[in-house]
Amino acid sequence: MQPTTRFNSFIVDDRSGEQWIRLKRKFGEKEDITIDVTMFDGSVPVPDSGQVQSDEQLHITFIVNISKGDDSDVLEIVCSAWPNTIDIQKFYVRGCNRTANHPYTGPEFKELDEQLQDSLYEFLEERSINDELAIFLHEYMKSKDKTEFIRWLQTVKSHIEKK
């Protein structure tokens, strides 16, 4: 089965053989949005609700980069995708050429004023970076994980069988 190449307005670049994917899109006339997404990179225990389900929720990290032209600064937003929701972890603005080795990145997102937090979630929602994206990423990465595992097994098998 071929991997999905689109999600809403995003073009999906699967990066076959790698542990990540990239989504890209334009928003309005000036904004370029790039989202780099890891495969599953963590989990947390699911609180016991008495329902039969898996014992853990898988976590995906993704980084959103939003620029407004070739030489503009970039708004970089580090997020977590849980099975059906996203959480913003950190956001900051960096130069387009990433010259600073250790730029000031501000406080942790959860330490900011609630109105500022809500505004950033609304900003992302307008750009289709929302809970629907989290659901898509989890389904996509489940499939990618299986595909990459099979590819890896074939590579190992080929290497072992070489004379």
C-alpha positions as CSV (number, residue, x, y, z in Angstrom):
1,M,0.0,0.0,0.0
2,Q,1.3,3.4,-0.9
3,P,1.7,6.0,1.9
4,T,-0.6,9.0,1.9
5,T,0.9,12.0,0.1
6,R,-1.5,14.6,1.3
7,F,-3.3,15.6,4.5
8,N,-5.7,18.5,4.1
9,S,-3.6,21.3,2.5
10,F,-0.3,19.6,3.5
11,I,2.0,17.7,1.1
12,V,3.5,14.7,3.0
13,D,7.1,13.7,2.3
14,D,7.5,10.2,3.8
15,R,11.3,10.1,3.9
16,S,11.4,6.3,3.2
17,G,14.0,4.5,5.3
18,E,14.1,7.4,7.9
19,Q,12.5,7.9,11.2
20,W,10.7,11.1,10.3
21,I,8.3,12.7,7.8
22,R,7.9,16.3,6.6
23,L,4.7,18.1,5.8
24,K,4.7,21.3,3.9
25,R,2.1,23.9,2.8
26,K,1.6,27.5,1.9
27,F,-0.8,29.6,4.0
28,G,-2.0,32.8,2.5
29,E,0.3,34.6,0.1
30,K,3.4,34.7,2.3
31,E,3.6,31.9,4.8
32,D,5.5,28.8,4.3
33,I,4.8,26.1,6.8
34,T,7.0,23.0,7.3
35,I,6.4,20.4,10.0
36,D,9.1,17.8,10.8
37,V,7.6,14.8,12.6
38,T,9.4,12.0,14.4
39,M,8.2,8.4,14.6
40,F,6.8,7.4,18.0
41,D,9.4,8.7,20.5
42,G,7.8,8.1,23.9
43,S,4.7,7.0,25.8
44,V,2.9,7.6,29.1
45,P,0.7,5.2,31.1
46,V,-3.0,5.5,30.4
47,P,-5.0,6.2,33.6
48,D,-7.0,3.1,34.6
49,S,-10.6,3.9,33.5
50,G,-11.9,0.4,33.8
51,Q,-12.1,0.1,30.0
52,V,-10.2,-2.5,28.0
53,Q,-7.5,-0.6,26.0
54,S,-3.8,-0.4,25.6
55,D,-1.8,0.4,28.7
56,E,0.0,3.4,27.2
57,Q,-0.5,6.4,25.0
58,L,2.2,6.9,22.3
59,H,3.9,10.2,21.9
60,I,5.1,11.9,18.7
61,T,7.3,15.1,18.7
62,F,6.9,17.5,15.8
63,I,8.4,20.9,15.0
64,V,6.5,23.5,13.1
65,N,8.5,26.2,11.2
66,I,6.6,29.2,9.8
67,S,8.4,31.7,7.7
68,K,7.1,34.7,5.7
69,G,9.6,34.8,2.8
70,D,13.2,33.7,2.1
71,D,15.0,36.1,4.5
72,S,12.4,36.4,7.2
73,D,12.8,35.1,10.7
74,V,11.2,31.7,11.5
75,L,8.6,31.0,14.2
76,E,9.5,27.6,15.5
77,I,7.0,25.7,17.6
78,V,7.8,22.4,19.3
79,C,4.8,20.3,19.8
80,S,3.7,16.9,21.1
81,A,1.1,14.8,19.3
82,W,-0.9,12.5,21.5
83,P,-3.4,10.1,20.0
84,N,-6.1,12.7,19.6
85,T,-4.7,16.1,20.7
86,I,-1.6,18.3,20.3
87,D,0.3,20.1,23.1
88,I,2.6,23.0,22.5
89,Q,5.9,22.6,24.4
90,K,7.9,25.6,23.4
91,F,8.0,28.4,20.8
92,Y,10.5,31.0,19.8
93,V,11.6,33.1,16.8
94,R,15.0,32.3,15.2
95,G,16.9,33.9,12.4
96,C,16.4,32.5,8.9
97,N,20.1,31.3,8.8
98,R,20.1,29.8,12.4
99,T,23.4,31.6,13.2
100,A,22.9,31.7,17.0
101,N,24.1,28.5,18.6
102,H,22.1,29.0,21.7
103,P,19.4,31.6,21.1
104,Y,17.2,32.8,24.0
105,T,14.0,30.7,23.6
106,G,11.9,32.2,26.4
107,P,10.0,30.4,29.2
108,E,8.3,27.1,28.9
109,F,5.0,27.4,27.1
110,K,2.9,26.3,30.1
111,E,4.4,29.1,32.2
112,L,3.0,31.8,29.8
113,D,-0.2,33.7,30.3
114,E,-3.3,31.6,29.5
115,Q,-4.5,34.1,26.9
116,L,-1.2,33.9,25.1
117,Q,-1.3,30.1,25.2
118,D,-4.9,30.1,23.8
119,S,-3.9,32.6,21.1
120,L,-1.1,30.4,19.9
121,Y,-3.4,27.4,19.7
122,E,-5.9,29.5,17.7
123,F,-3.0,30.6,15.4
124,L,-2.1,26.9,14.8
125,E,-5.7,25.9,14.4
126,E,-6.1,28.4,11.5
127,R,-3.2,26.6,9.8
128,S,-4.7,23.1,10.2
129,I,-2.3,22.3,13.0
130,N,-4.8,20.8,15.4
131,D,-6.2,17.7,17.0
132,E,-7.2,16.3,13.6
133,L,-3.5,16.5,12.6
134,A,-2.6,14.6,15.8
135,I,-5.0,11.8,14.8
136,F,-3.6,11.7,11.3
137,L,0.0,11.6,12.5
138,H,-0.7,8.7,14.8
139,E,-2.4,6.6,12.1
140,Y,0.3,7.5,9.6
141,M,3.2,6.7,11.9
142,K,1.6,3.3,12.9
143,S,1.7,2.4,9.2
144,K,5.2,3.9,8.7
145,D,6.5,2.0,11.7
146,K,5.3,-1.3,10.2
147,T,6.7,-0.5,6.8
148,E,10.1,0.6,8.2
149,F,10.3,-2.5,10.4
150,I,9.7,-4.8,7.3
151,R,12.3,-2.8,5.3
152,W,14.7,-3.2,8.2
153,L,14.1,-7.0,8.5
154,Q,14.7,-7.4,4.7
155,T,17.9,-5.5,5.0
156,V,19.1,-7.6,7.9
157,K,18.1,-10.8,6.1
158,S,19.9,-9.7,2.9
159,H,23.0,-8.9,4.9
160,I,23.0,-12.2,6.7
161,E,22.4,-14.2,3.6
162,K,25.3,-12.6,1.6
163,K,28.1,-14.9,1.0
